[in-house]
């Protein structure tokens, strides 16, 4: 689930939070980092659960429509293509999915049903939704394509949903684009046979990614003075106070990877932190960071201090 770039962002956030604390506690910050990373899976699960909540909202709507005093023929005998969507049924009946929702107490849509109602009202306004309901039957593939369209055109672009996520957990905003991509890929691949294996992705691709996150945090924090001296040496014409806090952390993370992570190629480190800087720092930060890291690599290489093993890593 987590990419290395996303892990780097989470470490950046954790180092920044650590620096803002009056009482420094590395162990506490490590726990915060792990919690922060695992929260992305919660957002993934919550968003998936929204499909079930929308289905339930549609069922309630059909029940109310039938009871109207002047109900139309369509309201008396409404289409159940959405309420009986085969892909949603897979989600709703999946034991692993239901167990983790209950364990993590993620059944938010019961309490916050007004957001489900807003999304359902948006869905009803779509011409393609009405057209779909005129079909007599729908195959599994058609049900899947229908859910993908709901996700692309109703859920993912919803400002109300985005605002809800921001209010619930601020760190989810950084996770939102990646979670959307993961859900879309899962919906495109899901079948009755593979549901159990692809429905809930692991937080980490492997244990190495989890260890990498913790080690990077530790190296940056425990070697802060050394890393600061290195940066000061490479920026003699810069007042340290003029360098943005985020830029300093990004530089320290990049240099830490040069010095303490022998299997990560230099070019990967530089490219990754340039992208992070573009996303999280000032417009000119990536140029500044690129210059410092590039200069650092040349000097470490000349001094034979670049700690890289294997071919093609320098």
N, C-alpha and C positions, 0 to 999 in steps of 0.2 A: 504493500500500500504506500508506504513512505518512500519517496525517492531520496537520493543523497542530497540533492539541492534543498529539498524540504527539511531534511534533517539539519542541514547547515543553518537554515532560517530559524529553526527551533533552538539551536544552540546559541545563535546570535541573540535571540530574545531572552534566553536564560542568562547569558553573560551580562546583558544590559540590565536585567532585573537584579542580578547579584551586585552590580556596581552601584545601584541605587539604594541598596540596603545599608542601614547604619550598622547593623550587626551582621557580619559576614559569616555565613554558614554553608560550606560547600556541600555537605551531605543533604541539607535541606534543598539546595538548588538542584542537586542531582535528582531528587525525588520529583521536584517541580518539572524538570525536563522530561522525565519519563511520563509523568501525568499529562503534560502538554502534548506529547507525541501521541499518546494513546487516545486523547480526546478526538482525534481525527476520525477514528473508527466509530465513535459515538455519533458524530455528525453524519457519517455514511449510513449508519443504521437508522437514525432518525428520519433521514430523507427517504430511505426506502419505505419506512413505515408510513410515510405520507400517502403512498399509493393505496394502502389498505384503508387509511382514514378517508381518502377521497371516495373509495368504493362504498364505504359505510355511509358517507354523506349522501351519495347518490341513491342508496337504498332508502334512506329516510325521506329523501325528496320524492321518490316514487310512491311511498306509503302515504305521504301527505297529499300528493296530487290525486290519488285514487279517491280520497275522502272529500274532495271538493264538491260543493253542492251542484255546480254546473260543470263537472269534469267532462272533457272532450273524450272521444273514442280512444285517442292516442294515450290520454292520461289514464283511462280505465284499463287499457291493455298496453302498458308501456313496454318498450324494449328493455331487455335485461342483458344486452350484450356487454355493457360496461360492468354492471354489478356481478356478472358471471365471467369476467375476464379470466382466462386460464392462467396467465402469468401471475396476476395478483393472487389467485388461489394458491399457486405454488408458494408464494411468499407467506401467505396467511397460515398455511398448514405446515410450514417448515419448523420442526421442533427446535433445531439449533438457533434459528432466528428468534423464535418466541422466547426461548430460554435466556438468551443474552439480553433481550429487551427487558425481561422481567428482572434479571440479575442486576442490571445497571440502572433500573428504574427510569427507562427512557420513554415511557408511555405518555409523552407530553401532549399528544393531540387530543387526549380526553379532557385535559384541563384547558387547553388552548384551541378549542374547536372553532373559535371564530376565524382563525387563520385558514382552517380547512374550508370553511364556508366561503371565504373570500376567493380562494383558489377554485373551488367548485363553480362559483358564479362566473368567474373568468372563463372556465372551461365551457360552460353552457353557451357562452356567447360566440364560440368558435363554430363557423359553418361546417368545418370538417367533422366536428363532434356530432352535430345533428345528422349529417350525411351518414356517418358510421352507424348510427342507431337505426337507420332505415334498412340496414342489411338484415337478411333473415338469419344468417349464421356467420360465424367467423372462425377461421382456423387458428391454430396456435401462433403461426407466423403473423397472421393479421392482428391478433391480439397484442403480440409483441411490438409490432410496428406502431400500433395505436398508442401503447404506453410510451414508446420512445418519443412520439410526437407530443404527447402530453408533457413529458419531461422537458423537451427542447423549447416548446412554445408557451407553456403555462407555468411550470414550476421553476425551472432554472432562471428565467428572466424576471421573475416576480420581485418587485421592490419590497412588497410586504413581507415576503418570505426572507429576503435578504436582511431586512430590518429586524425581523424576529430572531434570526441567527445572531446578529450583532448584539441584541439585547440579552440573549441567553448566555453566550460565552464569546467574549471579544476575540479570543484566539482562533475561533472558528472562521473568521473572515479570511485569514491566510490559507485555511484549509479548503475553503469553498470551491475555488476553481478546480483543484485536484480531485476533490470528492465528486464533483459533477462529471469530470472525465471518467473516473472509475465506474460510476453508476451507469453512464452511457455505454461503456465497453461491456459491462456485465449484462445489460439488457440486450445488447446485440448478440451476445454469445449464449445466453441462457436457454436451456432446454429441460425437458422433464428428466432426462438422464443425468445431466451434469449439475443440476441445481445445488445439490449438497456440497459440491466441490468448489464452485465459483461464487456462490451467493455472498459469503462473508470472507473477504480477503484478510490475511494476517496483517497486523500493524507493520511488522518488519519483514523484509524479504528473507532475511536470515539473521542469526545471532550476531554476525559480524557487524551488521548495520547498527544494532542496539549498542554493541560495545564501542563502535566508532563514535557514536553520539556522546556517550559518557566520557570516553577518553579525550575527545576534542574539547569538551567543556573543562575537564580537569587540567589539560595541558595549557589552555589559555589562562585559566585562573591562577594556577600554581606557578606559572612562569611569567606572571604579569610584569614584574620589574625588568626581567631580562628582555622581554618582548618590547617593552616601552623604550628601553635603551637602544635597541636595534633600530626602532622607528625614528627615534631622535637623531641617531647617527646618520640615517638616510634622508632626513629632512632638516638639515642645519639652518636653512633659511626660513623655516616655518616656526612660528610660535605654537607650542603644543596646544594652547587653548583655542587656536584657530582651526584645528582639525576637529571635525564633527565627531561626537562620541561614537556614532554608528560606524563611521569610517575607521576610527581607531580599532574598534572591535573586529571589523572585517579584516583589517591589516594583520592584527594579531592572530586571527584564525588562519589566514592564508600562510603566514610565516610558520605557524605551528605545524601546518601540514607539510611544509618544506622540510622542517627539522625533525619531526617526530612520527611521520607517517610514510615510511619508506615505499609502500606499494601504491601510493596515489601519484599518478604522473603530474609533473609540474604544470603542464598545459591545462590539464583538467582542473587543477586547483585555481589557476588564474582565471580561466573562462567562467568557472562556477561563481567565483566571488565578484566578477565583473557584473554578472547577471543579477546577483543578490543586491549589489550596490545600485544598479539601475532601478530596482524595484523598491528598495527601502531607504535610500539615502538621497542626497541632493543631485540635481541634474549633471553636475560636473564631477561628481565623486568617482565615477567609473574611470575617468581619464586619470585622475590623481592616483587612484589605487592601482591601476594598471602600470603606471610609471614606477611606483615604489616597489611593487612585487617583481616587476621585470628587472629592475636594478638589483634587487635582493638576490634573485636567481643567478645573475651574472657574477656577483661578488662571491656567493657561496660556492659556485662552480669553480671559480678561479682559485678559491682557498681550499678546494676539495672538502667542503663541509656540507654539501648538499646530500642529505641522507636519503638516497634512493637506490633501491636494488632492482635488478632485472633490466632487460633491454627495453629501450624506448620510453623510459620513465622520466628522463631528464628533458 
